[in-house]
Amino acid sequence: MLESFGRGPALLCSALSPLPKKMWVYQPSSGRWSIHEIILHLADREVNSYFSFRRLIAEPHHELADFDAAQWAGSLGYFHQSTREALEIIRRLWEGETVTFHGKQFNIEGARLAPLPAPELSELIGKRITGKKIAIGVIDHHTLQVETPDDVAALIRRALEHIPADRLVIASDCGMGREGMSRRHAFFKMVALVEGTNIVRRELGAKEAPCLAADERFSLLERREAR
């Protein structure tokens, strides 16, 4: 049995190989995960198990806590994450290798953390990841509430405490279409993203990004002078 258990990653890849990628994203019914999401869940489960087992050895009296799988799937946006990277994480953890990320950019869904971005996470990533650009999400795609430019600027300032400006990329947490958001909501959220970034750019003496959507000269609303 242990031998079969040890062949888990190879068996998983073997089971997935004959299935077309379109089948991976198919959801059998509402509330049921697709194959794609299950793969991401397995990767997170392996990472959590790895940490839990090591902690059990190092701190035998510490209580082990499980993670909320549904919460992780929604907050981390499993649907938009890479199954190739997830399968590689599973394989390397089982083989005892160090997991590395070879992409040019590392993403943090900052607007879903509280406070956001989390100081401990930003500090850890800022210290450990020095050769990549780091993108932080400053727009929450799960809510229709449009962020203010000041909200966005506050998150950027928190990130800049640990991540150099030349390696910081400002983004939304994820795509907005999957949550049924209207184009109008998404439009104003992205305007807030640009305007909030410009607030910090002005503070740093950097060049601002043009934002025609916030330019009153192009407004279709008739402005009345205050009396």
GISULZI-V111311 format. One record per backbone hydrogen bond with DSSP energy under -1.0 kcal/mol. CO is the residue of the C=O (numbers start at 1). NH is the residue of the N-H. If there is no record, write none. Layout:
co->CO nh->NH
co->CO nh->NH
This chain:
co->1 nh->5
co->2 nh->6
co->5 nh->8
co->7 nh->11
co->8 nh->12
co->9 nh->13
co->10 nh->14
co->11 nh->15
co->12 nh->16
co->13 nh->17
co->16 nh->19
co->20 nh->23
co->23 nh->26
co->24 nh->36
co->29 nh->32
co->34 nh->38
co->35 nh->39
co->36 nh->40
co->37 nh->41
co->38 nh->42
co->39 nh->43
co->40 nh->44
co->41 nh->45
co->42 nh->46
co->43 nh->47
co->44 nh->48
co->45 nh->49
co->46 nh->50
co->47 nh->51
co->48 nh->52
co->49 nh->53
co->50 nh->54
co->51 nh->55
co->52 nh->56
co->53 nh->57
co->54 nh->58
co->55 nh->59
co->59 nh->62
co->68 nh->72
co->69 nh->73
co->70 nh->74
co->71 nh->75
co->72 nh->76
co->73 nh->78
co->77 nh->80
co->78 nh->81
co->82 nh->86
co->83 nh->87
co->84 nh->88
co->85 nh->89
co->86 nh->90
co->87 nh->91
co->88 nh->92
co->89 nh->93
co->90 nh->94
co->91 nh->95
co->92 nh->97
co->104 nh->133
co->106 nh->135
co->108 nh->110
co->108 nh->137
co->109 nh->112
co->110 nh->113
co->118 nh->122
co->119 nh->123
co->120 nh->124
co->121 nh->125
co->122 nh->126
co->123 nh->127
co->124 nh->128
co->125 nh->129
co->133 nh->106
co->134 nh->169
co->135 nh->108
co->136 nh->171
co->139 nh->173
co->148 nh->152
co->149 nh->153
co->150 nh->154
co->151 nh->155
co->152 nh->156
co->153 nh->157
co->154 nh->158
co->155 nh->159
co->156 nh->160
co->159 nh->162
co->159 nh->163
co->164 nh->167
co->165 nh->168
co->167 nh->134
co->169 nh->136
co->171 nh->138
co->176 nh->181
co->177 nh->180
co->182 nh->186
co->183 nh->187
co->184 nh->188
co->185 nh->189
co->186 nh->190
co->187 nh->191
co->188 nh->192
co->189 nh->193
co->190 nh->194
co->191 nh->195
co->192 nh->196
co->193 nh->197
co->194 nh->198
co->195 nh->199
co->196 nh->200
co->197 nh->201
co->198 nh->202
co->199 nh->203
co->200 nh->204
co->201 nh->206
co->211 nh->214
co->212 nh->215
co->215 nh->218
co->216 nh->219
